[in-house]
Amino acid sequence: MKLGNVLVDQVNENGQIVKDFDESLSIHEIFRVLKAHFPNLDESGISTVYHGVFQGHKYSVRIKNITYLGIPHPEFKKRIQISNDLHDFVNHSVSNGFIPLLLGIYSYKGNYIFCDFNIDDYIHKAAHNSSAHVSINDILQAVKFGFFQKTDMFNNNITTFNTNNVGNFLSSKFGVQPAENELLKMLNATDLFMSNLNSHWIGINAYQEMYTAQYSNWRQAEWCGFYFEFLFDNFITNHPQYTSVFHRHHGLTRGSFNLDLFFPGLNMYGDLKSHNHSNTSGIIANDKPTIDRILQASNETSIYFIIASGIAQRDRDFNNVTARYYSNLKGRTDLSYASRMKYDFLLQEYFVIDLSNQNYDYTGIFSQGRNSNGQPRPPKVLFPSRHLDNFIIHKERVVNE
């Protein structure tokens, strides 16, 4: 085993992020770990490619150490190096009836996590000896849940899994049986909820729907976020079987703060947010004091945010039609909130974000300015754009018709 020379993020077997040096296994050590956990692995000798069989599926493995991406990148960024012979590996595997797998192995203090980099996402990037990336939070999910999948910010599909879930990975990879755990249940339910939504939200229509239903927040000027909550409430009403996965907590109070969501299977709380792409600094979350108090409950606490992300157009560019409608609903003659009113919102993608004590240091601060009485408003937590991959655990594009 070889140690790195830079103190960066590592995750231990207890799911805690610490600063330490990378560990790189020798080719003999990698073979020993693979042989212990991958079924029917060819034991003909040490090499750079290994072969095995799982439930009748022949597979070949190209595996590299997962280590820090390097200065000046953030300390949570890890990678494997993609050799320039990846095409040869794939072609040789396929021609001999093997399913090629591009894997990374993360090692820290005897704790091993594997990462499958979907080979189709990287095959065209291998010509210049490039790398495949994974964040420390992706590795942490495998420590916590055993098996984890996501699409990263560059639309690469990765799967992280521990040694106890090699069978689940191969079964899922080869289409035998999909993996399942409480986190995946929540992410799958989120997909179903989001797939039920119209991708183009018109402000006037949103206010009309909320007003007709006498939704408690129809009077709110920032309609996009509250309409998103309204749509979630409707989904749960129409799909009550998913209340075992997630449900709304209206007015849930812990001290002096409120949260939108509760995830029973995970025993964690969360929130629904809408995000305008025009805010290039990142995604704005809740008040910092709220976040801090929640995370103080336990070192294992996570807050899950479901983010609807898209483009909002200003109502003033459409003759303030939404502001006029909104003011009329409230019985006012002036144009309430006209300068900041949104005309519409085009949903383009959605995220699920995991915020915990383990990645909290990578958040930023969004200042809210002052209240009308001159007192400062509490700052909000910001998920900076440059660090999003260390927070996002699920991402999907929305097809706009």
VENDA-V24294 format. One record per residue. N is the residue number from 1. RES is the residue in one letter. SS is DSSP state (hx for helix, st for strand, lp for the rest). PSI is psi in degrees with one decimal (NA if undefined). OMEGA is omega as a letter, one per 30 degrees, with the letter a starting at -180 (999 if undefined). Layout:
n=<N & N>
res=<RES & RES>
ss=<SS & SS>
psi=<PSI & PSI>
omega=<OMEGA & OMEGA>
This chain:
n=<1 & 2 & 3 & 4 & 5 & 6 & 7 & 8 & 9 & 10 & 11 & 12 & 13 & 14 & 15 & 16 & 17 & 18 & 19 & 20 & 21 & 22 & 23 & 24 & 25 & 26 & 27 & 28 & 29 & 30 & 31 & 32 & 33 & 34 & 35 & 36 & 37 & 38 & 39 & 40 & 41 & 42 & 43 & 44 & 45 & 46 & 47 & 48 & 49 & 50 & 51 & 52 & 53 & 54 & 55 & 56 & 57 & 58 & 59 & 60 & 61 & 62 & 63 & 64 & 65 & 66 & 67 & 68 & 69 & 70 & 71 & 72 & 73 & 74 & 75 & 76 & 77 & 78 & 79 & 80 & 81 & 82 & 83 & 84 & 85 & 86 & 87 & 88 & 89 & 90 & 91 & 92 & 93 & 94 & 95 & 96 & 97 & 98 & 99 & 100 & 101 & 102 & 103 & 104 & 105 & 106 & 107 & 108 & 109 & 110 & 111 & 112 & 113 & 114 & 115 & 116 & 117 & 118 & 119 & 120 & 121 & 122 & 123 & 124 & 125 & 126 & 127 & 128 & 129 & 130 & 131 & 132 & 133 & 134 & 135 & 136 & 137 & 138 & 139 & 140 & 141 & 142 & 143 & 144 & 145 & 146 & 147 & 148 & 149 & 150 & 151 & 152 & 153 & 154 & 155 & 156 & 157 & 158 & 159 & 160 & 161 & 162 & 163 & 164 & 165 & 166 & 167 & 168 & 169 & 170 & 171 & 172 & 173 & 174 & 175 & 176 & 177 & 178 & 179 & 180 & 181 & 182 & 183 & 184 & 185 & 186 & 187 & 188 & 189 & 190 & 191 & 192 & 193 & 194 & 195 & 196 & 197 & 198 & 199 & 200 & 201 & 202 & 203 & 204 & 205 & 206 & 207 & 208 & 209 & 210 & 211 & 212 & 213 & 214 & 215 & 216 & 217 & 218 & 219 & 220 & 221 & 222 & 223 & 224 & 225 & 226 & 227 & 228 & 229 & 230 & 231 & 232 & 233 & 234 & 235 & 236 & 237 & 238 & 239 & 240 & 241 & 242 & 243 & 244 & 245 & 246 & 247 & 248 & 249 & 250 & 251 & 252 & 253 & 254 & 255 & 256 & 257 & 258 & 259 & 260 & 261 & 262 & 263 & 264 & 265 & 266 & 267 & 268 & 269 & 270 & 271 & 272 & 273 & 274 & 275 & 276 & 277 & 278 & 279 & 280 & 281 & 282 & 283 & 284 & 285 & 286 & 287 & 288 & 289 & 290 & 291 & 292 & 293 & 294 & 295 & 296 & 297 & 298 & 299 & 300 & 301 & 302 & 303 & 304 & 305 & 306 & 307 & 308 & 309 & 310 & 311 & 312 & 313 & 314 & 315 & 316 & 317 & 318 & 319 & 320 & 321 & 322 & 323 & 324 & 325 & 326 & 327 & 328 & 329 & 330 & 331 & 332 & 333 & 334 & 335 & 336 & 337 & 338 & 339 & 340 & 341 & 342 & 343 & 344 & 345 & 346 & 347 & 348 & 349 & 350 & 351 & 352 & 353 & 354 & 355 & 356 & 357 & 358 & 359 & 360 & 361 & 362 & 363 & 364 & 365 & 366 & 367 & 368 & 369 & 370 & 371 & 372 & 373 & 374 & 375 & 376 & 377 & 378 & 379 & 380 & 381 & 382 & 383 & 384 & 385 & 386 & 387 & 388 & 389 & 390 & 391 & 392 & 393 & 394 & 395 & 396 & 397 & 398 & 399 & 400 & 401>
res=<M & K & L & G & N & V & L & V & D & Q & V & N & E & N & G & Q & I & V & K & D & F & D & E & S & L & S & I & H & E & I & F & R & V & L & K & A & H & F & P & N & L & D & E & S & G & I & S & T & V & Y & H & G & V & F & Q & G & H & K & Y & S & V & R & I & K & N & I & T & Y & L & G & I & P & H & P & E & F & K & K & R & I & Q & I & S & N & D & L & H & D & F & V & N & H & S & V & S & N & G & F & I & P & L & L & L & G & I & Y & S & Y & K & G & N & Y & I & F & C & D & F & N & I & D & D & Y & I & H & K & A & A & H & N & S & S & A & H & V & S & I & N & D & I & L & Q & A & V & K & F & G & F & F & Q & K & T & D & M & F & N & N & N & I & T & T & F & N & T & N & N & V & G & N & F & L & S & S & K & F & G & V & Q & P & A & E & N & E & L & L & K & M & L & N & A & T & D & L & F & M & S & N & L & N & S & H & W & I & G & I & N & A & Y & Q & E & M & Y & T & A & Q & Y & S & N & W & R & Q & A & E & W & C & G & F & Y & F & E & F & L & F & D & N & F & I & T & N & H & P & Q & Y & T & S & V & F & H & R & H & H & G & L & T & R & G & S & F & N & L & D & L & F & F & P & G & L & N & M & Y & G & D & L & K & S & H & N & H & S & N & T & S & G & I & I & A & N & D & K & P & T & I & D & R & I & L & Q & A & S & N & E & T & S & I & Y & F & I & I & A & S & G & I & A & Q & R & D & R & D & F & N & N & V & T & A & R & Y & Y & S & N & L & K & G & R & T & D & L & S & Y & A & S & R & M & K & Y & D & F & L & L & Q & E & Y & F & V & I & D & L & S & N & Q & N & Y & D & Y & T & G & I & F & S & Q & G & R & N & S & N & G & Q & P & R & P & P & K & V & L & F & P & S & R & H & L & D & N & F & I & I & H & K & E & R & V & V & N & E>
ss=<lp & st & st & lp & lp & lp & lp & st & st & st & st & lp & lp & lp & lp & lp & st & st & st & st & lp & lp & st & st & lp & lp & hx & hx & hx & hx & hx & hx & hx & hx & hx & hx & hx & lp & lp & lp & lp & lp & lp & lp & lp & lp & lp & lp & st & st & st & st & st & st & lp & lp & st & st & st & st & st & st & st & st & st & lp & st & st & lp & lp & lp & lp & lp & lp & lp & lp & st & st & st & st & st & lp & lp & lp & lp & hx & hx & hx & hx & hx & hx & hx & hx & hx & hx & lp & lp & lp & st & st & st & st & st & st & st & st & st & st & lp & lp & st & st & st & st & st & st & st & lp & hx & hx & hx & hx & hx & hx & hx & hx & hx & hx & lp & lp & st & st & st & st & st & hx & hx & hx & hx & hx & hx & hx & hx & hx & hx & lp & st & st & st & st & st & lp & lp & lp & lp & lp & st & st & st & st & st & st & hx & hx & hx & hx & hx & hx & hx & hx & hx & hx & hx & lp & lp & lp & lp & lp & lp & lp & lp & hx & hx & hx & hx & hx & hx & hx & hx & hx & hx & hx & hx & hx & hx & lp & lp & lp & lp & st & st & st & hx & hx & hx & hx & hx & hx & hx & hx & hx & hx & lp & lp & lp & lp & lp & lp & lp & lp & lp & lp & hx & hx & hx & hx & hx & hx & hx & hx & hx & hx & hx & hx & hx & hx & hx & hx & lp & hx & hx & hx & hx & hx & lp & lp & st & st & st & st & st & st & st & st & lp & lp & st & st & st & st & st & st & st & lp & lp & lp & lp & st & st & st & st & st & st & st & st & st & lp & lp & lp & lp & lp & st & st & st & st & st & st & hx & hx & hx & hx & hx & hx & hx & hx & lp & lp & lp & lp & lp & lp & st & st & st & st & st & st & st & st & st & st & st & st & st & hx & hx & hx & hx & lp & lp & hx & hx & hx & hx & hx & hx & hx & hx & hx & lp & lp & lp & lp & lp & lp & lp & lp & lp & lp & lp & lp & st & st & st & st & st & st & st & st & st & st & st & st & st & st & st & lp & lp & lp & hx & hx & hx & lp & st & st & st & lp & lp & lp & st & lp & lp & lp & lp & lp & st & lp & lp & lp & st & st & st & st & st & hx & hx & hx & hx & hx & hx & lp & st & st & st & st & st & st & lp & lp & lp & lp>
psi=<140.1 & 137.7 & 146.0 & -180.0 & 14.4 & 131.9 & 116.0 & 179.8 & 133.1 & 155.3 & 129.3 & 178.2 & -14.3 & 3.0 & 25.8 & 137.1 & 128.5 & 163.8 & 124.3 & 178.9 & 148.0 & 151.9 & 127.2 & 123.0 & 148.9 & 167.1 & -33.7 & -39.6 & -40.0 & -44.6 & -40.0 & -41.7 & -44.6 & -46.7 & -33.1 & -22.0 & -20.9 & 131.3 & 142.8 & 41.1 & 137.2 & 124.6 & 25.5 & -19.9 & 174.2 & 133.2 & -172.5 & -8.9 & 134.3 & 153.3 & 146.6 & 177.2 & 134.3 & 114.2 & 46.1 & -5.1 & 118.2 & 131.7 & 153.7 & 146.0 & 124.9 & 122.4 & 140.6 & 159.1 & 142.3 & 119.3 & 174.2 & 139.2 & -32.3 & 154.6 & 135.4 & 22.8 & 156.3 & 151.6 & -7.5 & -10.0 & 125.4 & 168.0 & 162.2 & 152.2 & 132.7 & 115.5 & 154.5 & -0.4 & 20.3 & -39.1 & -41.9 & -41.5 & -46.4 & -48.3 & -42.5 & -40.6 & -50.8 & -42.4 & -21.8 & 12.9 & 19.5 & 145.8 & 116.6 & 136.2 & 131.0 & 106.4 & 153.8 & 152.6 & 125.1 & 130.6 & 130.6 & 115.2 & 41.9 & 1.5 & 123.0 & 131.6 & 131.9 & 152.4 & 124.9 & 119.1 & 110.3 & 114.0 & -28.8 & -25.3 & -18.1 & -11.3 & -32.4 & 0.5 & 2.9 & -5.4 & -28.2 & 31.6 & 49.6 & -171.4 & 160.1 & 132.7 & 151.1 & 141.9 & 160.4 & -28.0 & -31.4 & -39.7 & -38.6 & -38.4 & -36.7 & -33.3 & -41.1 & -42.3 & -9.0 & -35.9 & 133.7 & 139.7 & 146.6 & 163.1 & 124.6 & -175.9 & -16.8 & 16.8 & 27.4 & 138.1 & 124.7 & 152.8 & 125.4 & 143.5 & 150.7 & 179.3 & -25.2 & -9.3 & 19.8 & -43.9 & -41.8 & -39.2 & -51.2 & -39.3 & -42.5 & -42.7 & -38.7 & 8.0 & 20.6 & -51.5 & 130.2 & 146.0 & 156.0 & 133.7 & 178.4 & -36.3 & -45.7 & -35.3 & -44.5 & -42.9 & -38.9 & -38.6 & -37.0 & -41.7 & -43.1 & -45.4 & -49.5 & -31.2 & -17.4 & -6.6 & 143.1 & 135.2 & -12.9 & 111.5 & 121.9 & 129.7 & -48.3 & -43.9 & -38.5 & -46.3 & -40.2 & -44.4 & -46.4 & -38.7 & -44.2 & -38.5 & -3.1 & 44.7 & 138.7 & -25.2 & 24.9 & -20.5 & -5.9 & 135.9 & -35.9 & 76.4 & -27.6 & -50.9 & -39.9 & -30.8 & -36.6 & -43.3 & -40.3 & -43.3 & -36.8 & -43.6 & -42.4 & -39.2 & -46.6 & -37.9 & -40.7 & -14.8 & 65.5 & -18.0 & -17.8 & 2.8 & -16.0 & -13.1 & -49.3 & 152.6 & 163.7 & 145.3 & 94.5 & 117.0 & 21.4 & 127.1 & 128.3 & 96.9 & -110.6 & 21.7 & 158.2 & 149.5 & 150.2 & -39.4 & 153.6 & 137.7 & 97.5 & -43.4 & -30.4 & -15.9 & 44.0 & 159.2 & 166.9 & -169.5 & 156.2 & 132.6 & 146.3 & 144.6 & 128.1 & 125.5 & -20.2 & -19.7 & 87.9 & -10.3 & -25.7 & -166.2 & 126.9 & 130.9 & -146.6 & 177.7 & 140.1 & -43.2 & -37.0 & -50.6 & -45.5 & -42.2 & -36.9 & -46.1 & -19.5 & -13.6 & -38.4 & 150.3 & -17.6 & 0.0 & 136.7 & 151.1 & 125.1 & 125.3 & 127.8 & 116.6 & 120.6 & 117.7 & 133.1 & -156.7 & 127.9 & 135.6 & 146.0 & 136.6 & -29.4 & -18.8 & -2.3 & 35.8 & 29.2 & 34.3 & -36.2 & -41.8 & -38.6 & -45.5 & -43.4 & -44.3 & -41.0 & -39.9 & -35.6 & -1.0 & 27.7 & 151.7 & -23.2 & 164.5 & 94.4 & 129.8 & 24.6 & -36.4 & -24.9 & 3.6 & 141.1 & 140.2 & -45.8 & 176.7 & 122.1 & 108.0 & 122.5 & -31.2 & 167.6 & 153.3 & 155.6 & 124.7 & 136.6 & 114.1 & 127.8 & 177.2 & -20.3 & -26.8 & 8.0 & -33.6 & -15.4 & 3.7 & 166.3 & -170.9 & 132.9 & 117.3 & 132.6 & 0.5 & -141.8 & 154.8 & 172.6 & -23.4 & 4.9 & -9.7 & 141.5 & 138.8 & 148.7 & 139.1 & 157.7 & 154.4 & 138.0 & 133.9 & 100.3 & 143.0 & -39.2 & -13.1 & 10.0 & -33.6 & -15.5 & 1.6 & -37.7 & 125.8 & -3.5 & 137.5 & 133.8 & 139.9 & 150.9 & 128.0 & 118.0 & 121.8 & NA>
omega=<a & l & l & a & l & l & a & a & l & l & a & a & l & l & l & l & l & l & a & a & l & l & l & a & l & a & l & l & l & a & a & l & l & a & a & a & l & a & l & l & l & a & a & l & l & l & l & l & a & a & l & l & l & l & l & l & l & a & l & a & l & a & l & l & l & a & a & a & l & l & g & a & l & a & l & a & l & l & l & l & l & a & a & l & a & l & l & l & a & a & a & l & a & a & l & l & l & l & a & l & l & a & l & l & l & a & l & l & l & l & a & l & l & l & l & l & a & a & l & l & a & a & a & a & a & a & a & l & a & a & l & a & l & a & l & l & l & l & l & a & l & l & a & a & l & a & a & l & l & l & a & a & l & l & l & a & a & l & l & a & l & a & l & a & l & l & l & l & a & l & l & a & a & l & l & l & l & l & a & l & a & l & l & l & a & a & l & l & l & l & a & l & a & l & l & a & l & a & a & a & l & a & a & l & l & l & a & l & a & a & a & l & a & l & a & a & a & a & a & a & l & a & a & a & a & l & l & l & l & l & l & l & l & l & a & l & a & a & a & l & a & l & l & l & l & l & a & l & l & l & l & a & l & a & a & a & a & l & a & a & l & a & a & a & l & a & a & l & a & a & l & a & l & a & l & a & a & l & a & a & a & a & a & l & a & l & a & l & l & a & a & a & l & a & l & a & a & l & l & a & l & l & a & l & l & a & l & a & a & a & l & l & a & a & a & l & l & l & l & a & a & l & l & a & l & l & l & l & a & l & a & l & l & l & a & l & a & a & a & a & l & l & a & l & l & a & a & l & l & a & l & a & l & l & l & l & a & l & a & a & a & l & l & a & l & a & a & a & a & l & a & l & l & l & a & l & l & l & l & l & l & l & a & a & a & a & a & a & l & l & a & l & l & l & l & l & l & l & l & a & 999>
